Every structure is written in C-alpha cells, then in structure tokens.
Amino acid sequence: MGKDWRLKEQASLQFRPEAFNILDHPSLQNPGATIFAGTGFVGTAGRIAATNSQPHQIQLALKLVF
C-alpha cells in the first residue's frame, strides 16, 4: 500500500504509510497467581497489573529513488 510518483525519467518519489496496532487492542499480562503468602491473603491475587502491547503507532515514509 502506497503511492509512487514519477518525477523525471530516472527519478521517482515513493510514499508509504504503515500502522501498528491501529485498533489499539491490548495484550494483557497474566494475572497475579499468588493467593496466600505466609499467614495472610495477598491483595493482588488475580489482578492484571500491566499490558504487553504498545499503543497504536502510525509511521509515514517518503523515499526518493533515482
């Protein structure tokens, strides 16, 4: 996906957009697995504290070919 423009007989300009995780779907880490520690209950049991994925990113490239 992109666009090419012919500038002269020996030169052209290329435009290319790229998108990563464009719908911003999260990739969640595993929840906390420790339920009891020592003599008490762990308050973070079953809680998902972070994600593995990056937010959506858009990149634009412009290349001169001659």
PQR file of N, CA, C, O and H, with PARSE charges and radii, in Angstrom:
ATOM      1  N   MET A   1       0.849  -1.165   0.000 -0.4000 1.5000
ATOM      2  CA  MET A   1       0.000   0.000   0.000 -0.0000 2.0000
ATOM      3  C   MET A   1       0.901   1.235   0.000  0.5500 1.7000
ATOM      4  O   MET A   1       1.785   1.365   0.846 -0.5500 1.4000
ATOM      5  N   GLY A   2       0.682   2.094  -0.904 -0.4000 1.5000
ATOM      6  CA  GLY A   2       1.493   3.292  -1.007 -0.0000 2.0000
ATOM      7  C   GLY A   2       1.209   4.003  -2.310  0.5500 1.7000
ATOM      8  O   GLY A   2       0.270   3.654  -3.026 -0.5500 1.4000
ATOM      9  H   GLY A   2      -0.036   1.989  -1.591  0.4000 1.0000
ATOM     10  N   LYS A   3       2.009   4.987  -2.615 -0.4000 1.5000
ATOM     11  CA  LYS A   3       1.814   5.782  -3.817 -0.0000 2.0000
ATOM     12  C   LYS A   3       3.180   6.097  -4.415  0.5500 1.7000
ATOM     13  O   LYS A   3       4.102   6.493  -3.701 -0.5500 1.4000
ATOM     14  H   LYS A   3       2.771   5.271  -2.034  0.4000 1.0000
ATOM     15  N   ASP A   4       3.307   5.917  -5.737 -0.4000 1.5000
ATOM     16  CA  ASP A   4       4.531   6.251  -6.469 -0.0000 2.0000
ATOM     17  C   ASP A   4       4.244   7.402  -7.427  0.5500 1.7000
ATOM     18  O   ASP A   4       3.225   7.408  -8.118 -0.5500 1.4000
ATOM     19  H   ASP A   4       2.559   5.594  -6.317  0.4000 1.0000
ATOM     20  N   TRP A   5       5.147   8.372  -7.462 -0.4000 1.5000
ATOM     21  CA  TRP A   5       5.058   9.484  -8.403 -0.0000 2.0000
ATOM     22  C   TRP A   5       6.328   9.507  -9.245  0.5500 1.7000
ATOM     23  O   TRP A   5       7.429   9.469  -8.696 -0.5500 1.4000
ATOM     24  H   TRP A   5       5.975   8.367  -6.901  0.4000 1.0000
ATOM     25  N   ARG A   6       6.196   9.567 -10.555 -0.4000 1.5000
ATOM     26  CA  ARG A   6       7.324   9.672 -11.471 -0.0000 2.0000
ATOM     27  C   ARG A   6       7.671  11.156 -11.593  0.5500 1.7000
ATOM     28  O   ARG A   6       6.853  11.949 -12.060 -0.5500 1.4000
ATOM     29  H   ARG A   6       5.302   9.598 -11.001  0.4000 1.0000
ATOM     30  N   LEU A   7       8.879  11.530 -11.175 -0.4000 1.5000
ATOM     31  CA  LEU A   7       9.309  12.923 -11.231 -0.0000 2.0000
ATOM     32  C   LEU A   7       9.972  13.240 -12.564  0.5500 1.7000
ATOM     33  O   LEU A   7       9.633  14.224 -13.222 -0.5500 1.4000
ATOM     34  H   LEU A   7       9.543  10.886 -10.796  0.4000 1.0000
ATOM     35  N   LYS A   8      10.914  12.400 -12.949 -0.4000 1.5000
ATOM     36  CA  LYS A   8      11.586  12.507 -14.239 -0.0000 2.0000
ATOM     37  C   LYS A   8      11.731  11.100 -14.761  0.5500 1.7000
ATOM     38  O   LYS A   8      11.241  10.156 -14.142 -0.5500 1.4000
ATOM     39  H   LYS A   8      11.189  11.601 -12.414  0.4000 1.0000
ATOM     40  N   GLU A   9      12.385  10.944 -15.876 -0.4000 1.5000
ATOM     41  CA  GLU A   9      12.522   9.619 -16.464 -0.0000 2.0000
ATOM     42  C   GLU A   9      13.318   8.677 -15.568  0.5500 1.7000
ATOM     43  O   GLU A   9      13.039   7.478 -15.544 -0.5500 1.4000
ATOM     44  H   GLU A   9      12.783  11.711 -16.379  0.4000 1.0000
ATOM     45  N   GLN A  10      14.298   9.188 -14.834 -0.4000 1.5000
ATOM     46  CA  GLN A  10      15.145   8.353 -13.989 -0.0000 2.0000
ATOM     47  C   GLN A  10      14.845   8.494 -12.498  0.5500 1.7000
ATOM     48  O   GLN A  10      15.531   7.866 -11.691 -0.5500 1.4000
ATOM     49  H   GLN A  10      14.524  10.162 -14.854  0.4000 1.0000
ATOM     50  N   ALA A  11      13.870   9.278 -12.101 -0.4000 1.5000
ATOM     51  CA  ALA A  11      13.610   9.519 -10.682 -0.0000 2.0000
ATOM     52  C   ALA A  11      12.126   9.353 -10.365  0.5500 1.7000
ATOM     53  O   ALA A  11      11.252   9.680 -11.169 -0.5500 1.4000
ATOM     54  H   ALA A  11      13.313   9.789 -12.757  0.4000 1.0000
ATOM     55  N   SER A  12      11.879   8.844  -9.185 -0.4000 1.5000
ATOM     56  CA  SER A  12      10.507   8.739  -8.713 -0.0000 2.0000
ATOM     57  C   SER A  12      10.482   8.965  -7.205  0.5500 1.7000
ATOM     58  O   SER A  12      11.499   8.844  -6.523 -0.5500 1.4000
ATOM     59  H   SER A  12      12.588   8.579  -8.532  0.4000 1.0000
ATOM     60  N   LEU A  13       9.307   9.293  -6.709 -0.4000 1.5000
ATOM     61  CA  LEU A  13       9.103   9.550  -5.296 -0.0000 2.0000
ATOM     62  C   LEU A  13       8.084   8.536  -4.784  0.5500 1.7000
ATOM     63  O   LEU A  13       7.021   8.369  -5.381 -0.5500 1.4000
ATOM     64  H   LEU A  13       8.481   9.391  -7.263  0.4000 1.0000
ATOM     65  N   GLN A  14       8.406   7.855  -3.678 -0.4000 1.5000
ATOM     66  CA  GLN A  14       7.519   6.850  -3.120 -0.0000 2.0000
ATOM     67  C   GLN A  14       7.042   7.303  -1.742  0.5500 1.7000
ATOM     68  O   GLN A  14       7.830   7.776  -0.923 -0.5500 1.4000
ATOM     69  H   GLN A  14       9.270   7.990  -3.193  0.4000 1.0000
ATOM     70  N   PHE A  15       5.740   7.152  -1.500 -0.4000 1.5000
ATOM     71  CA  PHE A  15       5.137   7.451  -0.201 -0.0000 2.0000
ATOM     72  C   PHE A  15       4.537   6.160   0.336  0.5500 1.7000
ATOM     73  O   PHE A  15       3.809   5.464  -0.372 -0.5500 1.4000
ATOM     74  H   PHE A  15       5.100   6.767  -2.166  0.4000 1.0000
ATOM     75  N   ARG A  16       4.847   5.837   1.609 -0.4000 1.5000
ATOM     76  CA  ARG A  16       4.333   4.593   2.188 -0.0000 2.0000
ATOM     77  C   ARG A  16       3.903   4.830   3.636  0.5500 1.7000
ATOM     78  O   ARG A  16       4.734   5.149   4.486 -0.5500 1.4000
ATOM     79  H   ARG A  16       5.438   6.402   2.185  0.4000 1.0000
ATOM     80  N   PRO A  17       2.598   4.675   3.921 -0.5600 1.5000
ATOM     81  CA  PRO A  17       2.147   4.732   5.319  0.2800 2.0000
ATOM     82  C   PRO A  17       2.172   3.332   5.938  0.5500 1.7000
ATOM     83  O   PRO A  17       1.907   2.343   5.256 -0.5500 1.4000
ATOM     84  N   GLU A  18       2.492   3.255   7.233 -0.4000 1.5000
ATOM     85  CA  GLU A  18       2.482   1.986   7.966 -0.0000 2.0000
ATOM     86  C   GLU A  18       1.803   2.231   9.307  0.5500 1.7000
ATOM     87  O   GLU A  18       1.995   3.275   9.931 -0.5500 1.4000
ATOM     88  H   GLU A  18       2.707   4.059   7.788  0.4000 1.0000
ATOM     89  N   ALA A  19       1.008   1.259   9.742 -0.4000 1.5000
ATOM     90  CA  ALA A  19       0.302   1.366  11.014 -0.0000 2.0000
ATOM     91  C   ALA A  19       0.503   0.080  11.811  0.5500 1.7000
ATOM     92  O   ALA A  19       0.446  -1.020  11.262 -0.5500 1.4000
ATOM     93  H   ALA A  19       0.852   0.412   9.235  0.4000 1.0000
ATOM     94  N   PHE A  20       0.736   0.234  13.103 -0.4000 1.5000
ATOM     95  CA  PHE A  20       0.933  -0.891  14.006 -0.0000 2.0000
ATOM     96  C   PHE A  20      -0.069  -0.783  15.146  0.5500 1.7000
ATOM     97  O   PHE A  20      -0.198   0.271  15.769 -0.5500 1.4000
ATOM     98  H   PHE A  20       0.782   1.127  13.549  0.4000 1.0000
ATOM     99  N   ASN A  21      -0.775  -1.871  15.415 -0.4000 1.5000
ATOM    100  CA  ASN A  21      -1.797  -1.939  16.458 -0.0000 2.0000
ATOM    101  C   ASN A  21      -2.790  -0.785  16.293  0.5500 1.7000
ATOM    102  O   ASN A  21      -3.106  -0.086  17.255 -0.5500 1.4000
ATOM    103  H   ASN A  21      -0.670  -2.727  14.909  0.4000 1.0000
ATOM    104  N   ILE A  22      -3.267  -0.599  15.089 -0.4000 1.5000
ATOM    105  CA  ILE A  22      -4.111   0.551  14.766 -0.0000 2.0000
ATOM    106  C   ILE A  22      -5.434   0.536  15.525  0.5500 1.7000
ATOM    107  O   ILE A  22      -5.985   1.600  15.807 -0.5500 1.4000
ATOM    108  H   ILE A  22      -3.010  -1.168  14.307  0.4000 1.0000
ATOM    109  N   LEU A  23      -5.953  -0.633  15.860 -0.4000 1.5000
ATOM    110  CA  LEU A  23      -7.206  -0.711  16.611 -0.0000 2.0000
ATOM    111  C   LEU A  23      -6.988  -0.650  18.119  0.5500 1.7000
ATOM    112  O   LEU A  23      -7.948  -0.679  18.889 -0.5500 1.4000
ATOM    113  H   LEU A  23      -5.505  -1.498  15.632  0.4000 1.0000
ATOM    114  N   ASP A  24      -5.724  -0.566  18.543 -0.4000 1.5000
ATOM    115  CA  ASP A  24      -5.334  -0.400  19.938 -0.0000 2.0000
ATOM    116  C   ASP A  24      -5.877  -1.518  20.833  0.5500 1.7000
ATOM    117  O   ASP A  24      -6.386  -1.255  21.923 -0.5500 1.4000
ATOM    118  H   ASP A  24      -4.944  -0.542  17.917  0.4000 1.0000
ATOM    119  N   HIS A  25      -5.765  -2.771  20.364 -0.4000 1.5000
ATOM    120  CA  HIS A  25      -6.167  -3.922  21.166 -0.0000 2.0000
ATOM    121  C   HIS A  25      -5.073  -4.218  22.192  0.5500 1.7000
ATOM    122  O   HIS A  25      -3.903  -4.331  21.825 -0.5500 1.4000
ATOM    123  H   HIS A  25      -5.351  -2.984  19.479  0.4000 1.0000
ATOM    124  N   PRO A  26      -5.435  -4.345  23.473 -0.5600 1.5000
ATOM    125  CA  PRO A  26      -4.422  -4.630  24.485  0.2800 2.0000
ATOM    126  C   PRO A  26      -4.026  -6.103  24.489  0.5500 1.7000
ATOM    127  O   PRO A  26      -4.843  -6.972  24.184 -0.5500 1.4000
ATOM    128  N   SER A  27      -2.799  -6.374  24.828 -0.4000 1.5000
ATOM    129  CA  SER A  27      -2.300  -7.723  25.055 -0.0000 2.0000
ATOM    130  C   SER A  27      -1.963  -7.791  26.541  0.5500 1.7000
ATOM    131  O   SER A  27      -0.916  -7.299  26.962 -0.5500 1.4000
ATOM    132  H   SER A  27      -2.136  -5.669  25.076  0.4000 1.0000
ATOM    133  N   LEU A  28      -2.834  -8.388  27.329 -0.4000 1.5000
ATOM    134  CA  LEU A  28      -2.715  -8.352  28.778 -0.0000 2.0000
ATOM    135  C   LEU A  28      -1.728  -9.385  29.296  0.5500 1.7000
ATOM    136  O   LEU A  28      -1.604 -10.476  28.740 -0.5500 1.4000
ATOM    137  H   LEU A  28      -3.684  -8.787  26.987  0.4000 1.0000
ATOM    138  N   GLN A  29      -1.031  -9.030  30.363 -0.4000 1.5000
ATOM    139  CA  GLN A  29      -0.152  -9.975  31.040 -0.0000 2.0000
ATOM    140  C   GLN A  29      -0.991 -10.924  31.888  0.5500 1.7000
ATOM    141  O   GLN A  29      -2.184 -10.690  32.083 -0.5500 1.4000
ATOM    142  H   GLN A  29      -1.132  -8.144  30.815  0.4000 1.0000
ATOM    143  N   ASN A  30      -0.385 -11.982  32.386 -0.4000 1.5000
ATOM    144  CA  ASN A  30      -1.089 -12.934  33.241 -0.0000 2.0000
ATOM    145  C   ASN A  30      -1.421 -12.282  34.581  0.5500 1.7000
ATOM    146  O   ASN A  30      -0.655 -11.456  35.079 -0.5500 1.4000
ATOM    147  H   ASN A  30       0.583 -12.173  32.227  0.4000 1.0000
ATOM    148  N   PRO A  31      -2.569 -12.654  35.169 -0.5600 1.5000
ATOM    149  CA  PRO A  31      -2.908 -12.106  36.483  0.2800 2.0000
ATOM    150  C   PRO A  31      -1.999 -12.667  37.575  0.5500 1.7000
ATOM    151  O   PRO A  31      -1.340 -13.690  37.385 -0.5500 1.4000
ATOM    152  N   GLY A  32      -1.974 -11.988  38.712 -0.4000 1.5000
ATOM    153  CA  GLY A  32      -1.184 -12.448  39.848 -0.0000 2.0000
ATOM    154  C   GLY A  32      -1.655 -13.820  40.309  0.5500 1.7000
ATOM    155  O   GLY A  32      -2.852 -14.025  40.514 -0.5500 1.4000
ATOM    156  H   GLY A  32      -2.509 -11.157  38.866  0.4000 1.0000
ATOM    157  N   ALA A  33      -0.741 -14.754  40.472 -0.4000 1.5000
ATOM    158  CA  ALA A  33      -1.103 -16.136  40.783 -0.0000 2.0000
ATOM    159  C   ALA A  33      -0.973 -16.473  42.262  0.5500 1.7000
ATOM    160  O   ALA A  33      -1.487 -17.507  42.690 -0.5500 1.4000
ATOM    161  H   ALA A  33       0.231 -14.588  40.305  0.4000 1.0000
ATOM    162  N   THR A  34      -0.316 -15.653  43.049 -0.4000 1.5000
ATOM    163  CA  THR A  34      -0.123 -15.947  44.461 -0.0000 2.0000
ATOM    164  C   THR A  34      -1.359 -15.509  45.241  0.5500 1.7000
ATOM    165  O   THR A  34      -1.719 -14.332  45.239 -0.5500 1.4000
ATOM    166  H   THR A  34       0.101 -14.814  42.701  0.4000 1.0000
ATOM    167  N   ILE A  35      -2.009 -16.471  45.911 -0.4000 1.5000
ATOM    168  CA  ILE A  35      -3.219 -16.158  46.671 -0.0000 2.0000
ATOM    169  C   ILE A  35      -2.885 -15.964  48.148  0.5500 1.7000
ATOM    170  O   ILE A  35      -3.348 -15.015  48.781 -0.5500 1.4000
ATOM    171  H   ILE A  35      -1.716 -17.427  45.913  0.4000 1.0000
ATOM    172  N   PHE A  36      -2.076 -16.876  48.686 -0.4000 1.5000
ATOM    173  CA  PHE A  36      -1.679 -16.785  50.091 -0.0000 2.0000
ATOM    174  C   PHE A  36      -0.160 -16.692  50.188  0.5500 1.7000
ATOM    175  O   PHE A  36       0.559 -17.397  49.480 -0.5500 1.4000
ATOM    176  H   PHE A  36      -1.700 -17.646  48.172  0.4000 1.0000
ATOM    177  N   ALA A  37       0.315 -15.831  51.058 -0.4000 1.5000
ATOM    178  CA  ALA A  37       1.752 -15.713  51.311 -0.0000 2.0000
ATOM    179  C   ALA A  37       1.953 -15.683  52.820  0.5500 1.7000
ATOM    180  O   ALA A  37       1.482 -14.773  53.504 -0.5500 1.4000
ATOM    181  H   ALA A  37      -0.269 -15.259  51.634  0.4000 1.0000
ATOM    182  N   GLY A  38       2.650 -16.679  53.326 -0.4000 1.5000
ATOM    183  CA  GLY A  38       2.862 -16.749  54.776 -0.0000 2.0000
ATOM    184  C   GLY A  38       1.560 -17.057  55.487  0.5500 1.7000
ATOM    185  O   GLY A  38       1.007 -18.145  55.326 -0.5500 1.4000
ATOM    186  H   GLY A  38       3.032 -17.417  52.771  0.4000 1.0000
ATOM    187  N   THR A  39       1.068 -16.122  56.264 -0.4000 1.5000
ATOM    188  CA  THR A  39      -0.154 -16.346  57.041 -0.0000 2.0000
ATOM    189  C   THR A  39      -1.339 -15.537  56.542  0.5500 1.7000
ATOM    190  O   THR A  39      -2.426 -15.640  57.112 -0.5500 1.4000
ATOM    191  H   THR A  39       1.517 -15.238  56.395  0.4000 1.0000
ATOM    192  N   GLY A  40      -1.166 -14.733  55.492 -0.4000 1.5000
ATOM    193  CA  GLY A  40      -2.257 -13.868  55.063 -0.0000 2.0000
ATOM    194  C   GLY A  40      -2.577 -13.972  53.591  0.5500 1.7000
ATOM    195  O   GLY A  40      -1.859 -14.610  52.820 -0.5500 1.4000
ATOM    196  H   GLY A  40      -0.284 -14.650  55.029  0.4000 1.0000
ATOM    197  N   PHE A  41      -3.660 -13.340  53.220 -0.4000 1.5000
ATOM    198  CA  PHE A  41      -4.147 -13.281  51.845 -0.0000 2.0000
ATOM    199  C   PHE A  41      -3.420 -12.167  51.098  0.5500 1.7000
ATOM    200  O   PHE A  41      -3.211 -11.084  51.645 -0.5500 1.4000
ATOM    201  H   PHE A  41      -4.243 -12.822  53.846  0.4000 1.0000
ATOM    202  N   VAL A  42      -3.032 -12.433  49.842 -0.4000 1.5000
ATOM    203  CA  VAL A  42      -2.353 -11.436  49.010 -0.0000 2.0000
ATOM    204  C   VAL A  42      -3.422 -10.629  48.269  0.5500 1.7000
ATOM    205  O   VAL A  42      -4.256 -11.197  47.564 -0.5500 1.4000
ATOM    206  H   VAL A  42      -3.202 -13.313  49.398  0.4000 1.0000
ATOM    207  N   GLY A  43      -3.395  -9.318  48.428 -0.4000 1.5000
ATOM    208  CA  GLY A  43      -4.419  -8.463  47.827 -0.0000 2.0000
ATOM    209  C   GLY A  43      -4.340  -8.334  46.321  0.5500 1.7000
ATOM    210  O   GLY A  43      -5.302  -7.883  45.699 -0.5500 1.4000
ATOM    211  H   GLY A  43      -2.717  -8.856  49.000  0.4000 1.0000
ATOM    212  N   THR A  44      -3.228  -8.712  45.712 -0.4000 1.5000
ATOM    213  CA  THR A  44      -3.085  -8.583  44.259 -0.0000 2.0000
ATOM    214  C   THR A  44      -3.390  -9.892  43.527  0.5500 1.7000
ATOM    215  O   THR A  44      -3.118 -10.000  42.332 -0.5500 1.4000
ATOM    216  H   THR A  44      -2.447  -9.079  46.217  0.4000 1.0000
ATOM    217  N   ALA A  45      -3.946 -10.883  44.218 -0.4000 1.5000
ATOM    218  CA  ALA A  45      -4.269 -12.169  43.584 -0.0000 2.0000
ATOM    219  C   ALA A  45      -5.324 -11.961  42.506  0.5500 1.7000
ATOM    220  O   ALA A  45      -6.379 -11.385  42.771 -0.5500 1.4000
ATOM    221  H   ALA A  45      -4.167 -10.795  45.190  0.4000 1.0000
ATOM    222  N   GLY A  46      -5.044 -12.426  41.297 -0.4000 1.5000
ATOM    223  CA  GLY A  46      -5.986 -12.317  40.187 -0.0000 2.0000
ATOM    224  C   GLY A  46      -6.022 -10.958  39.507  0.5500 1.7000
ATOM    225  O   GLY A  46      -6.811 -10.767  38.581 -0.5500 1.4000
ATOM    226  H   GLY A  46      -4.186 -12.894  41.082  0.4000 1.0000
ATOM    227  N   ARG A  47      -5.219 -10.031  39.921 -0.4000 1.5000
ATOM    228  CA  ARG A  47      -5.211  -8.680  39.342 -0.0000 2.0000
ATOM    229  C   ARG A  47      -4.227  -8.608  38.176  0.5500 1.7000
ATOM    230  O   ARG A  47      -3.097  -9.086  38.281 -0.5500 1.4000
ATOM    231  H   ARG A  47      -4.579 -10.186  40.673  0.4000 1.0000
ATOM    232  N   ILE A  48      -4.655  -8.014  37.078 -0.4000 1.5000
ATOM    233  CA  ILE A  48      -3.785  -7.792  35.919 -0.0000 2.0000
ATOM    234  C   ILE A  48      -3.185  -6.401  36.074  0.5500 1.7000
ATOM    235  O   ILE A  48      -3.908  -5.405  36.073 -0.5500 1.4000
ATOM    236  H   ILE A  48      -5.573  -7.625  36.993  0.4000 1.0000
ATOM    237  N   ALA A  49      -1.872  -6.335  36.206 -0.4000 1.5000
ATOM    238  CA  ALA A  49      -1.212  -5.073  36.538 -0.0000 2.0000
ATOM    239  C   ALA A  49      -0.651  -4.332  35.327  0.5500 1.7000
ATOM    240  O   ALA A  49      -0.369  -3.138  35.429 -0.5500 1.4000
ATOM    241  H   ALA A  49      -1.285  -7.145  36.207  0.4000 1.0000
ATOM    242  N   ALA A  50      -0.477  -5.007  34.172 -0.4000 1.5000
ATOM    243  CA  ALA A  50       0.174  -4.340  33.040 -0.0000 2.0000
ATOM    244  C   ALA A  50      -0.222  -5.012  31.724  0.5500 1.7000
ATOM    245  O   ALA A  50      -0.880  -6.052  31.706 -0.5500 1.4000
ATOM    246  H   ALA A  50      -0.706  -5.977  34.089  0.4000 1.0000
ATOM    247  N   THR A  51       0.193  -4.394  30.644 -0.4000 1.5000
ATOM    248  CA  THR A  51      -0.036  -4.954  29.310 -0.0000 2.0000
ATOM    249  C   THR A  51       1.301  -5.244  28.639  0.5500 1.7000
ATOM    250  O   THR A  51       2.336  -4.697  29.021 -0.5500 1.4000
ATOM    251  H   THR A  51       0.727  -3.549  30.658  0.4000 1.0000
ATOM    252  N   ASN A  52       1.261  -6.113  27.634 -0.4000 1.5000
ATOM    253  CA  ASN A  52       2.465  -6.446  26.863 -0.0000 2.0000
ATOM    254  C   ASN A  52       2.578  -5.630  25.584  0.5500 1.7000
ATOM    255  O   ASN A  52       3.650  -5.582  24.981 -0.5500 1.4000
ATOM    256  H   ASN A  52       0.421  -6.557  27.324  0.4000 1.0000
ATOM    257  N   SER A  53       1.513  -4.997  25.166 -0.4000 1.5000
ATOM    258  CA  SER A  53       1.488  -4.343  23.860 -0.0000 2.0000
ATOM    259  C   SER A  53       1.778  -2.851  23.962  0.5500 1.7000
ATOM    260  O   SER A  53       1.621  -2.238  25.017 -0.5500 1.4000
ATOM    261  H   SER A  53       0.642  -5.036  25.656  0.4000 1.0000
ATOM    262  N   GLN A  54       2.200  -2.293  22.852 -0.4000 1.5000
ATOM    263  CA  GLN A  54       2.421  -0.861  22.722 -0.0000 2.0000
ATOM    264  C   GLN A  54       1.131  -0.199  22.224  0.5500 1.7000
ATOM    265  O   GLN A  54       0.302  -0.875  21.615 -0.5500 1.4000
ATOM    266  H   GLN A  54       2.328  -2.791  21.995  0.4000 1.0000
ATOM    267  N   PRO A  55       0.940   1.094  22.462 -0.5600 1.5000
ATOM    268  CA  PRO A  55      -0.225   1.774  21.908  0.2800 2.0000
ATOM    269  C   PRO A  55      -0.121   1.875  20.388  0.5500 1.7000
ATOM    270  O   PRO A  55       0.917   1.556  19.807 -0.5500 1.4000
ATOM    271  N   HIS A  56      -1.197   2.319  19.751 -0.4000 1.5000
ATOM    272  CA  HIS A  56      -1.174   2.379  18.288 -0.0000 2.0000
ATOM    273  C   HIS A  56      -0.096   3.360  17.808  0.5500 1.7000
ATOM    274  O   HIS A  56       0.176   4.386  18.431 -0.5500 1.4000
ATOM    275  H   HIS A  56      -2.040   2.578  20.222  0.4000 1.0000
ATOM    276  N   GLN A  57       0.499   2.991  16.670 -0.4000 1.5000
ATOM    277  CA  GLN A  57       1.572   3.797  16.096 -0.0000 2.0000
ATOM    278  C   GLN A  57       1.320   3.951  14.606  0.5500 1.7000
ATOM    279  O   GLN A  57       0.881   3.011  13.944 -0.5500 1.4000
ATOM    280  H   GLN A  57       0.278   2.158  16.164  0.4000 1.0000
ATOM    281  N   ILE A  58       1.594   5.121  14.087 -0.4000 1.5000
ATOM    282  CA  ILE A  58       1.475   5.401  12.656 -0.0000 2.0000
ATOM    283  C   ILE A  58       2.807   5.962  12.190  0.5500 1.7000
ATOM    284  O   ILE A  58       3.378   6.854  12.818 -0.5500 1.4000
ATOM    285  H   ILE A  58       1.950   5.885  14.625  0.4000 1.0000
ATOM    286  N   GLN A  59       3.295   5.421  11.069 -0.4000 1.5000
ATOM    287  CA  GLN A  59       4.601   5.823  10.531 -0.0000 2.0000
ATOM    288  C   GLN A  59       4.417   6.173   9.055  0.5500 1.7000
ATOM    289  O   GLN A  59       3.733   5.459   8.323 -0.5500 1.4000
ATOM    290  H   GLN A  59       2.831   4.696  10.559  0.4000 1.0000
ATOM    291  N   LEU A  60       5.023   7.262   8.630 -0.4000 1.5000
ATOM    292  CA  LEU A  60       4.964   7.700   7.245 -0.0000 2.0000
ATOM    293  C   LEU A  60       6.381   7.715   6.675  0.5500 1.7000
ATOM    294  O   LEU A  60       7.310   8.198   7.322 -0.5500 1.4000
ATOM    295  H   LEU A  60       5.578   7.843   9.225  0.4000 1.0000
ATOM    296  N   ALA A  61       6.542   7.187   5.465 -0.4000 1.5000
ATOM    297  CA  ALA A  61       7.865   7.138   4.832 -0.0000 2.0000
ATOM    298  C   ALA A  61       7.794   7.803   3.462  0.5500 1.7000
ATOM    299  O   ALA A  61       6.823   7.629   2.726 -0.5500 1.4000
ATOM    300  H   ALA A  61       5.787   6.795   4.939  0.4000 1.0000
ATOM    301  N   LEU A  62       8.816   8.555   3.133 -0.4000 1.5000
ATOM    302  CA  LEU A  62       8.935   9.216   1.838 -0.0000 2.0000
ATOM    303  C   LEU A  62      10.346   8.888   1.305  0.5500 1.7000
ATOM    304  O   LEU A  62      11.347   9.170   1.964 -0.5500 1.4000
ATOM    305  H   LEU A  62       9.605   8.696   3.731  0.4000 1.0000
ATOM    306  N   LYS A  63      10.404   8.291   0.107 -0.4000 1.5000
ATOM    307  CA  LYS A  63      11.692   7.838  -0.439 -0.0000 2.0000
ATOM    308  C   LYS A  63      11.860   8.356  -1.865  0.5500 1.7000
ATOM    309  O   LYS A  63      10.954   8.247  -2.691 -0.5500 1.4000
ATOM    310  H   LYS A  63       9.591   8.062  -0.428  0.4000 1.0000
ATOM    311  N   LEU A  64      13.023   8.915  -2.136 -0.4000 1.5000
ATOM    312  CA  LEU A  64      13.380   9.369  -3.468 -0.0000 2.0000
ATOM    313  C   LEU A  64      14.258   8.313  -4.126  0.5500 1.7000
ATOM    314  O   LEU A  64      15.334   7.988  -3.624 -0.5500 1.4000
ATOM    315  H   LEU A  64      13.759   9.003  -1.465  0.4000 1.0000
ATOM    316  N   VAL A  65      13.796   7.783  -5.249 -0.4000 1.5000
ATOM    317  CA  VAL A  65      14.526   6.742  -5.972 -0.0000 2.0000
ATOM    318  C   VAL A  65      15.031   7.343  -7.296  0.5500 1.7000
ATOM    319  O   VAL A  65      14.255   7.901  -8.072 -0.5500 1.4000
ATOM    320  H   VAL A  65      12.923   8.048  -5.657  0.4000 1.0000
ATOM    321  N   PHE A  66      16.351   7.218  -7.536 -0.4000 1.5000
ATOM    322  CA  PHE A  66      16.896   7.747  -8.794 -0.0000 2.0000
ATOM    323  C   PHE A  66      17.938   6.834  -9.367  0.5500 1.7000
ATOM    324  O   PHE A  66      18.500   7.125 -10.423 -0.5500 1.4000
ATOM    325  H   PHE A  66      16.981   6.765  -6.906  0.4000 1.0000
TER
END
